[in-house]
Every structure is written in structure tokens, then in C-alpha cells.
Amino acid sequence: MDGTLVDTEVLWWETAREVAAGLGHRLSDADGPEVVGRAVADTAAHLIEVTGGDSSALADTAAELTDSFFRKVDAGAPLRPGAAALLASLEGAGVPFALVSASPRSVVDAVVAGALAGVDFAFTLSADDTVRTKPHPDPYRAAAERFAADPAACVAVEDSPDGTASADAAGCAVLVVPSLLPVAPGRGRTFARSLEEVDLAVLSDCLGRP
């Protein structure tokens, strides 16, 4: 979702920057791997660690991140270029598709009701719906199971290193459309510069890529 279908990664970075500043830390590119594509709890833990804060503040920091991000998303988050056309082509061809996000359920629901309103997702999975979220394989394994499909028969579309690692570990083919952070090449990974370059044929080809 974030940074793939909807341009929310910038909003998440702004949220993390503001919360970090409140803790006395200036967010930089070095923090990127611990912020972009990560679950709220992971980013909160990172901010507590780099500021030397007490772990007892973890829950409050996570809540501040979630609440601030939700307000920004609720105010409006634009679709990524090519997202609407790709989703429409999947729906038109009868290809089932789901949304698998590392964001909390409240944020996922807000985006689905807003920027993604009317999109016919088979279901949505949030960070709250599996014991572990990205970069662990649990979310994509759970999605494949709900489709009653082998993960190897599924294509995950991702923009971040952690999301890509999650889909890889689950055994999915991965189409990578990077946003804020670069993603390294790897077996089973296909790359596109934008969703504007992606159609049903490109997704189909991902399944046959070694």
C-alpha cells in the first residue's frame, strides 16, 4: 500500500521526522532502513534506541506515530502514477488481488475508504492481522493461504527492501517499483520504474522469472 499504490511514504517519513525531533533526534538517510517500509513498532523502537530513551516510552511513541500518520493520511493521500489503471485492469480481467500492508488496521481502513475507495480488493491484511509483519514472511503467507494458492503462484508488488524481503521469504514472485529506498536485485525479483510500466503481461512474466 504505502509507497506502492498510495504515495504515503513521504507522509510516514514526515511523521517519523516530527516524532524524532520531539525526542531530540534529527532524522537522516541513515535512519531510512529502520523507518521506510517498517511497522510502527519497529520505527518506534528505533527512535527510542537512537535517542537513548527508556523502553517504557515505546507504547507512547508508537501511538504518537500512528495518530500523527493517520491524521496525515486522512487529510488525503494521492495514488501513485499508474496505480488506478493497473487496479482497474486486474479487476476487468477478473484477476483476484489483495492489499498486504505493514501499516496498522486504522491506517489501512482510512486509505481504502479514501484514496482507494471503490477498489475491489478480495481482502486487506494489516500489521495487526498477523503475529509478525514485514520483513517477515507471515503477511504474504497469510494472503496466499486466504487465496488458497501456492505463494509461488502469487506476484507481490512492493516498493521497499523490507516489503520485498517479506514477499521473497514467503516464496512469492516480486515486482519491485522502488520509492524512497533502493531495493537490491535478487532471484525472483523483477523491477519497474513506475506502475505506469506495469500491465497484466508484466505481472504474468514475473511468475516465470528465474
Secondary structure as UniProt FT lines:
FT   TURN            3..5
FT   HELIX           9..22
FT   TURN            23..24
FT   HELIX           29..31
FT   HELIX           32..35
FT   TURN            36..37
FT   HELIX           40..50
FT   TURN            51..52
FT   HELIX           55..57
FT   HELIX           58..74
FT   TURN            81..82
FT   HELIX           83..93
FT   STRAND          99..100
FT   HELIX           105..113
FT   TURN            114..118
FT   STRAND          124..125
FT   HELIX           127..129
FT   TURN            134..135
FT   HELIX           138..146
FT   TURN            147..148
FT   HELIX           151..153
FT   STRAND          155..158
FT   HELIX           161..170
FT   STRAND          173..176
FT   TURN            187..188
FT   STRAND          189..191
FT   HELIX           195..197
FT   HELIX           200..207
//
